[in-house]
Amino acid sequence: MSDVFLSIILLVKNEAERLPLTLVDIDKKLAKVGFLSEIIVVSRSSRDNTTLIIKKMSEAIRNLRLITNEDQRGYGLALRQGMLLAEGQLRLVMNIDNLIDIDKFQQMKSYFENGADVVIGNRTKITPSILKVRKNLIIQPLNFLLSRLLFKGIKDPLSTFVAFRSEAVENIFNQTRYHFLENLLEPIFLAKKSGFKVQEAPLN
């Protein structure tokens, strides 16, 4: 078993402007926790200075790893690559916008300690007010339909803050096929279908 407890996985494409602040913030907060961690950035065919910035920042952030993905088949393939190459016992995917702070992971840990294999961070209470209009018009109705049709018991299947136990990762991400999807619906669906314990953690 790896000594790395948590892998943070960021999928980026042409994010040279936003990436540095997000990496600095994540690194600063991970330095305060009592476990080993790593930050994995998967660059999805970036054409700006994203890759160069990651390489330069890795000199200061020792646990930062770059994975270059030049395949054009989409988010799902980059996610699969990042998840399978990560070394953490737990592997968390989050958005580059950093709207959900890495500190929120602490609210998910207890679910893994109680046997969960996949933990979905429910963003309902922490979505920034600036996004509420969009959330109410698009995300909320979609989540409602998905939770009724495919993901019973999960209120936020479109969450972008989801963590997987390493044992589940090997099974789930070797099955993924719909690489064009820009979300985690397929891995979550496969986790439930394969009998893994999937739980939702309200974030606040």
C-alpha positions in Angstrom: 0.0 0.0 0.0 1.3 3.5 -0.9 2.3 5.9 1.9 0.4 8.6 0.0 -3.0 9.0 1.7 -4.6 11.5 -0.6 -4.2 12.3 -4.3 -5.8 15.5 -5.6 -6.5 15.3 -9.3 -7.0 18.4 -11.4 -7.9 18.3 -15.0 -6.9 21.4 -16.9 -6.9 22.8 -20.4 -5.4 26.2 -21.2 -5.5 27.3 -17.5 -2.3 29.2 -17.3 -4.0 32.2 -15.6 -6.0 30.4 -12.9 -3.8 27.5 -12.2 -1.0 29.1 -10.1 -3.3 30.5 -7.4 -5.2 27.3 -7.1 -2.0 25.2 -6.8 -0.6 27.5 -4.2 -3.8 27.4 -2.2 -4.1 23.6 -2.3 -0.4 23.2 -1.3 -0.7 25.6 1.6 -3.7 23.8 3.0 -2.3 20.3 2.5 0.8 21.3 4.4 -1.4 21.6 7.5 -2.9 18.2 7.4 -1.4 15.1 9.1 -1.0 12.8 6.1 1.0 12.5 3.0 -0.6 13.9 -0.2 0.1 14.6 -3.8 -1.3 16.9 -6.4 -1.7 15.5 -9.9 -2.5 17.9 -12.8 -3.6 16.3 -16.0 -3.1 18.8 -18.9 -5.6 18.1 -21.6 -3.9 19.2 -24.9 -3.2 22.7 -23.4 -1.9 25.1 -26.0 -1.0 28.0 -23.7 1.7 28.0 -20.9 -0.1 25.6 -18.6 2.4 22.8 -18.9 5.4 25.1 -18.5 3.8 26.6 -15.4 3.2 23.2 -13.8 6.8 22.2 -14.5 8.2 25.4 -12.9 5.9 25.2 -9.9 6.9 21.6 -9.3 10.3 22.9 -8.2 8.6 24.6 -5.2 5.7 22.2 -4.7 7.5 18.9 -4.2 4.4 16.7 -4.3 3.1 18.2 -7.6 3.0 15.8 -10.6 2.3 16.6 -14.2 0.6 14.2 -16.6 0.3 15.3 -20.2 -2.6 14.1 -22.2 -2.6 14.9 -25.9 -5.6 12.6 -26.7 -8.5 14.6 -28.0 -11.2 12.2 -26.7 -12.2 14.3 -23.8 -12.5 14.8 -20.0 -13.3 11.2 -19.2 -10.1 9.8 -20.7 -8.0 12.4 -18.8 -9.8 11.6 -15.6 -9.2 7.9 -16.1 -5.5 8.5 -16.7 -5.1 10.7 -13.7 -7.0 8.3 -11.4 -5.1 5.2 -12.5 -1.7 6.9 -12.2 -2.4 8.4 -8.8 -0.8 6.7 -5.8 -3.1 7.9 -3.0 -5.2 5.5 -0.9 -8.0 8.1 -1.5 -8.2 10.0 -4.8 -10.2 13.2 -5.0 -11.1 15.0 -8.2 -11.9 18.7 -8.0 -12.3 21.7 -10.3 -9.6 24.1 -11.2 -11.8 27.0 -10.2 -11.2 26.1 -6.5 -14.8 27.2 -5.6 -15.0 24.1 -3.3 -12.1 24.5 -1.0 -9.8 21.5 -0.4 -10.6 21.9 3.3 -14.0 20.4 2.5 -12.3 17.0 2.1 -12.1 16.8 5.9 -15.9 16.5 5.9 -15.7 13.5 3.7 -13.0 11.5 5.6 -15.3 10.0 8.2 -17.4 8.4 5.4 -14.3 6.5 4.3 -13.4 5.6 7.9 -16.9 4.0 8.1 -16.4 1.9 5.0 -17.4 4.0 2.0 -15.7 3.4 -1.3 -16.8 6.5 -3.1 -17.9 9.8 -1.4 -19.7 12.5 -3.4 -19.4 16.0 -2.0 -22.9 17.5 -2.0 -22.4 21.2 -3.0 -26.0 22.4 -2.3 -25.2 24.5 0.7 -21.9 26.0 -0.5 -22.5 26.9 -4.1 -21.4 30.6 -4.4 -24.3 33.0 -4.7 -23.0 34.2 -8.0 -23.7 30.8 -9.5 -27.2 30.3 -7.9 -29.1 31.5 -10.9 -27.3 29.1 -13.2 -27.6 26.3 -10.6 -31.3 26.7 -10.2 -32.0 26.9 -13.9 -29.7 24.1 -15.1 -27.9 22.1 -12.4 -30.7 21.6 -10.0 -33.3 20.3 -12.5 -30.7 17.9 -14.0 -29.7 16.7 -10.5 -33.3 16.1 -9.7 -33.9 14.0 -12.8 -30.7 12.1 -12.4 -31.4 11.3 -8.8 -34.8 9.9 -9.7 -33.8 8.0 -12.7 -30.3 6.6 -12.3 -28.8 7.7 -9.0 -31.4 7.1 -6.3 -30.4 8.5 -2.9 -27.8 10.8 -4.4 -28.9 14.5 -4.5 -25.9 15.9 -6.3 -24.7 13.3 -8.9 -23.2 16.2 -11.0 -20.9 17.1 -8.2 -17.3 18.0 -9.2 -15.9 17.1 -5.8 -15.8 13.4 -5.6 -13.3 11.0 -3.9 -12.6 7.3 -4.6 -10.9 4.6 -2.5 -7.9 3.2 -4.5 -9.3 -0.3 -4.6 -12.5 1.0 -6.2 -10.5 3.2 -8.7 -8.9 0.1 -10.3 -12.2 -1.5 -10.9 -14.3 1.5 -11.9 -11.9 3.4 -14.2 -10.8 0.3 -16.1 -14.5 0.1 -17.2 -15.1 3.6 -18.3 -15.9 4.1 -22.0 -17.8 7.4 -22.4 -14.7 9.6 -22.4 -16.6 12.6 -24.0 -18.6 13.2 -20.8 -17.5 16.3 -18.9 -18.6 15.0 -15.5 -18.3 12.0 -13.1 -21.7 10.4 -13.9 -20.2 7.3 -15.6 -17.7 6.5 -12.7 -20.4 7.0 -10.1 -22.9 4.8 -12.1 -20.2 2.1 -12.5 -19.4 2.3 -8.8 -23.0 1.6 -7.8 -23.4 -1.0 -10.5 -20.3 -2.8 -9.3 -21.6 -3.0 -5.7 -19.2 -0.4 -4.2 -20.5 1.6 -1.2 -21.3 5.0 -2.6 -22.2 7.8 -0.1 -22.9 11.5 -0.3 -21.4 13.9 2.2 -23.1 17.3 2.7 -20.5 20.0 2.4 -20.9 23.3 4.3 
